[in-house]
């Protein structure tokens, strides 16, 4: 299978063009610019639940700090396709959101009982664990104000054929003909639209969380029994509500005012 170009002359063919809408700005007429247009800004609450296992051999005494950062990996709008000739205005769409929360957990691990000025002292190592907690959801959004996405416009394709007449072979009346379409030719007109894909900007992320140990066991001293109130665990259950504020935009051609 290969491609063989058709031989052409060395001259460059001339191509006609016409001005499309919007027209080229003229003195006294408005200018047209293509800029991101805000379709809406939304606060989206995402409930999350995760169980985190600490590395093997790490017995956690307590959590010292948890730093969190939100990341989006997908923010896709699905709305009704539009007729390029016009039609009803689309006012809502489904927004698919995926991402993860990067959690850096700082904790005290592997405590040991040591002698000191007080009756019971614990010495431990400070460590950290970084885990991504994924999330995904779909929400219905209503476009704000007069904003509405442009498109998507559907590609179009049309075919046509020509009537032909051919003589019939022997065995048919002499005056009869074979009438039909020409199978040796193929005719088609097609239109492809390059739609602008709406996109998101992440404006704010707020976290509300509850973390609790799942398998906490008391710390035992060799001679005095359990250390009062102290224990270690290796599993953490986290319930979190992620509140995202994001802006949905699309590049559109508008009049500069």
LOTIGU-694755 format. One record per residue: z, x, y of N, C-alpha, C in turn. Coordinates in steps of 0.2 Angstrom, whole numbers, plus 2048, in hexadecimal, padded with zeros to 3 digits. Each point is the difference from the previous one (the first is absolute). Layout:
ZXYZXYZXY ...
// end
This chain:
8008047FA8007FC806800804806 7FB7FF8058008048067FD7FC806 8008048057FD7FD8067FB804803 7FA7FD8017FA8048037FF7FD807 8018038057FE7FE8077F97FF801 7FE7FA8047F97FF8027FE805805 7FA8037FF7FD8048057FF7FD807 8038038057FF7FE8077FD805804 7FD7FE8067FD805805806803803 7FE8058048068048038027FD807 7FC7FA8028027FD8068067FB7FF 8047FF8058057FC8007FE7F8802 8027FC7FC7FE7F98018057FD806 7FD7FC8048037FD8058037F97FE 8077FF8028047FA7FE8017FC806 7FF7FA8008017FB8058087FE800 8037FE8068067FE8008017FA805 8057FC7FF8027FB805807800801 8027FE8068078008028047FA7FC 8058027FD8047FB7FC8067FD805 8037FB7FE8067FD8038068047FE 8048038048008008077FB805803 7FD7FE8067FB803803802807803 7FC8048028018068038037FE807 8068038028037FE8077FB802806 7FF7FB8047FC801806805800806 7FD8028068058008068027F9801 8067FF8018037F98028017FC7FA 7FF8027FA8017FC7FA8068047FC 8047FC7FC8068037FD7FE8057FB 8048057FF7FF8057FB8037FE7F9 7FD8027FB8027FE7F98038077FD 8067FF7FD8038067FD8027FE7F9 8018047FB8037FF7FA8068037FF 8057FC7FF8078028008047FD7FB 8068027FD8047FC7FC8037FA803 7FF7FB7FD8037F98038067FE7FC 8057FE8038067FE7FC7FF7F97FD 8007FF7FA8007FA7FD8077FD7FF 8058048008077FD8008058057FE 8067FF8028058057FF8067FC7FC 8028027FA8047FC7FB8068047FE 8067FD7FF8068027FD8007FE7F9 8008047FB7FF7FF7F98068027FC 8047FC7FD8068027FC7FE8007F9 8028067FD7FE8027F98078017FC 8027FC7FC8068017FC7FE8057FA 8048057FF7FF8057FB8078017FC 7FF8027FA8058027FB7FE8057FC 8048068007FE8067FC8078027FC 7FF8037FB8058047FC7FE807800 8048058027FF8078018048047FB 7FD8047FC8048047FB800807803 8068038018008078027FF8057FB 7FE8068027FD8057FB8068017FA 7FD8027FB8058017FA805805802 8067FF7FE8058058028037FF806 7FE7FC8048037FE8078047FA800 8078028008057FA8018027FF807 7FE7FB8038017FF8078077FD802 8038048048067FD8028007FB806 7FC8018057FE7FB8057FA802804 7FD7FB8037FA800804802802807 7FD8068028028028077FC7FD805 7F97FF7FF7FC7FE8057F97FE7FC 7FD7FB8037F97FE7FD7FB7FF806 7FB8058017FB7FF8057FA7FD7FD 7FD7FB8047FB7FC7FE7FA800805 7FA8017FD7FA7FF8047FB7FC7FC 7FC7FB8047FC7FB7FD7F9803801 7FC7FF7FB7F98028007FB7FA7FD 7FB7FF8037FB7FB7FD7FA8047FD 7FE7FE7FA7FA8027FD7FB7FC800 8017F98017FB7FB8008027FB805 7FB7FD8048017FB8047F97FC801 7FF7FC7FC7F97FD8008007F8801 7FC7FE8057FF7F98017FA7FD7FD 8027FB7FC7FB7FC7FD7FF7F9804 7FA7FF8037FF7F98047FA7FD7FD 7FF7FA8027FA7FD7FE7F9803803 7FB8017FC7FA8028027FD7FC806 7FC8038047FD7FC8067F9800800 7FD7FB8027F97FF8017FE804806 7FB8048007FE8048067FD7FC806 7FE7FA7FE7FE7FB8058057FC804 8068017FD8067FD8038037FB7FB 8057FC8038047FC7FB8077FF803 8047FD7FB8077FF802803806801 8058018048048068028058007FA 8018067FE8058027FB807801803 8057FD7FE8068008048068047FB 7FF8007FA8058037FB7FC8057FB 8048047FD7FE8047FB8068037FC 7FE8037FA8058037FC800807801 8068038018018078018048037FA 7FC8057FD8038037FA803807803 8078017FE8038068028038047FA 7FF8068008038057FB803806804 8058037FD8028068038078027FC 8048048038068037FD805802805 8068007FE8058028048028077FE 8008058048028077FD808800802 8038017FB8088008008028077FF 8048038048038077FF8077FF800 8038007F98077FF7FF804806800 8058018048048068008077FE7FD 8028047FB8067FE7FC8048067FE 8067FE7FF8058057FD8007FF7F8 7FF8067FC7FF8007F98048047FD 8027FF7F98038047FB807802803 8047FB8028078028038048047FA 8058048038058037FB806800804 8057FF7FC807800802803807801 8028018068038078028077FF803 8048067FF806800803800802807 8057FD8048008018078067FE803 8007FF8068067FE8048027F97FE 7FB7FC7FF8027F97FE8007FF7F8 8037FA7FE8007FF7F97FA8017FC 7FA7FD8037FA7FF7FC7FB802805 7FB8057FF7FB8028047F98007FC 7FB7FE8037F98007FC7FC804804 7FC8047FC7FB8058037F97FE7FD 7FB7FF8047FA7FD7FE7FA804803 7FA7FF7FE7FA8038037FC7FB804 7FD8018057FC7FC8047F98017FE 7FD7FA7FE7F98007FE7FC7FB803 7FA8007FF7FB7FA8027FB7FE7FB 7FE7FA8007FB7FD7FC7FB7FC804 7FA8028007FB7FC8037FC7FC7FC 8007F98017FC7FC7FB7FC7FB804 7FA7FE7FE7FC7FB8048017F97FC 8027FB8048017F97FD7FA7FC803 7FC7FE7FB7F97FC8028027F9802 7FB7FD8038007F98027F97FE801 7FF7F97FE7FA7FD8028017F9800 7FC7FC8058017F98007F97FE804 8007F98007FA7FD8048037FA804 7FE8008068037FB8057FA7FD804 8017FA8017FB7FC804801801808 7FB8028038018018087FB7FC804 8037FE8057FC7FC8057FE804806 7FA8008027FE8048058027FD807 8028058048047FE8067FB7FF806 8017FB8047FC7FF8067F97FD7FE 7FB8038047F97FF7FF7FD8057FB 8048047FD7FE8067FC7FE7FD7F9 7FA8037FE7FE7FE7F97FC8067FD 8008017FA7FC8067FE7F87FE800 7FC8058027F97FF8007FE8027F9 7FC7FB7FC7FE8017FA8067FE7FB 7FF8027F97FA8047FE7FA7FB7FF 7FA8038027FA7FC7FF7FD8027F9 7FD7FB7FD7FE8017F97F9803800 7FE8057FC7FA8027FF7FB7FB7FE 7FA8008027FB7FB7FE7FA8037FD 7FD7FC7FB7FA8027FC7FC7FA7FF 7FA8018017FB7FA7FE7FA8037FD 7FD7FC7FB7FA8037FD7FA7FA801 7FA8028007FB7FC8007FA8027FB 7FC7FB7FF7FA8027FB7FA7FC803 7FA8037FD7FA7FD8027FC7FD7FA 7FD7FA8027FC7FD7FB7FA8037FE 7FE8017FA7FA8037FE7FD7FB7FA 7F98018007FC7FD7FB7FC8057FB 8007FF7FA7FD8047FC7FC7FC7FA 7FB8037FE7FC7FD7FB8038007F9 7FF7FB7FD8037FF7F97FC8037FB 8038027FA7FC8037FB7FC7FB7FC 7FC8027FB7FD7FB7FC8057FB7FD 7FD7FA7FF8057FB7FD8027FB805 7FF8018068027FB8057F97FE804 8017FA8037FA7FD8037FE805805 7F98008017FD805805802800807 8027F98028017FF807808801802 8048017FA807801801802807803 8068008038028078038078017FE 8038068008078017FF803801807 8047FB8028038008078078027FF 803804804807802800801806805 8058047FF8028058057FE8077FD 7FF8058047FE8067FE8068047FE 8008027F98068047FD7FF807802 7FB8028027FF807801802803807 8037FB8048028028078077FD801 8048038048077FE801801801808 8027FA8038018008078077FE802 8038038058077FF801801802807 8057FC8048038018068078007FF 804806802807800800803803806 8067FD8018048028068078037FE 8028068038068037FE804800806 8067FE8008058008068058057FF 8028048058058058008067FE804 8047FC7FC8067FD803805805802 8047FF8068058048018077FE7FD 8038047FC8067FE7FC806800804 8047FA8018068008038058057FD 8048038058058057FE8077FF803 8058047FE8067FE802803807803 8057FF8058048058038077FE7FE 8048057FE8077FF7FF804801806 8047FB8028038018078088017FF 8037FD7FB8078007FF8027FF7F9 8058037FD8037FF7FA808800800 8027FA7FE8088008008027FF7F8 8068037FF8028007F98077FD800 8017FB7FB8077FD7FF8018017F8 8058047FE8018017F98078007FE 8017FF7FA8068007FC7FF8057FA 8048057FF7FF8057FB8078007FC 8007FF7F98068007FC7FE8047FA 8068037FD7FF8047FA8007FB7FA 7FD8027FB7FF7FC7FA8058027FA 8018067FF8048037FB805804802 8047FE8048058058038068007FB 8028077FF8068017FB805804804 8067FF7FF8068048037FF8077FF 8038048048018078008068027FD 8018047FA8068017FD802807801 8068018028038078008038027FA 8008067FE8028027F98077FE7FE 8058008058077FF7FE8037FA803 7FD7FE8068037FA8047FC7F97FF 7FB8007FB7FC7FA7FF7FB7FF806 7FE7FA8017FB7FE805802802807 7FB8028048018028078007F9803 8057FE8048007FA8037FA7FE804 7FC7FB7FF7FB7FD8047F98047FF 8008057FD7FA8058007FC7FE7F9 7FA8018017FB7FF7FA7F9803801 7FC8007FB7F98038017FC7FB7FC 7F98008027FB7FC7FD7FA803800 7FB7FE7FD7F98037FF7FB7FB802 8017F98017FB7FB8018037FD807 7FB7FE8048017FC8067FB7FA800 8037FB8027FC7FA8018007FE808 7FA7FF8027FF7FF8077FC7FA801 8037FC8057FD7F98027FE802807 7FA7FF8027FE8018077FB7FB803 8017FE8067FB7FC8047FD805805 7F98007FF7FC8048057FD7FC805 8018018067FD7FB8057FB805804 7F97FE7FF7FB8048037FD7FC806 7FF8038057FC7FE8067F9804800 7FB7FC7FF7F98038007FB7FC804 7FB8048037FB7FD8047F98007FC 7FD7FA8007FA7FF7FC7FA801805 7FB8047FF7FB8018057F98007FD 7FB8008047F98007FE7FC803806 7FC8057FE7FB8028067FB7FA801 8007FE8067FB7FB8027FD802807 7FA7FD8017FC8018068027FB805 8038028068037FB8057FD802807 8017FB8047FE801807806804804 7FE8058038058048048017FC807 8067FE8018027FC806803805805 
// end
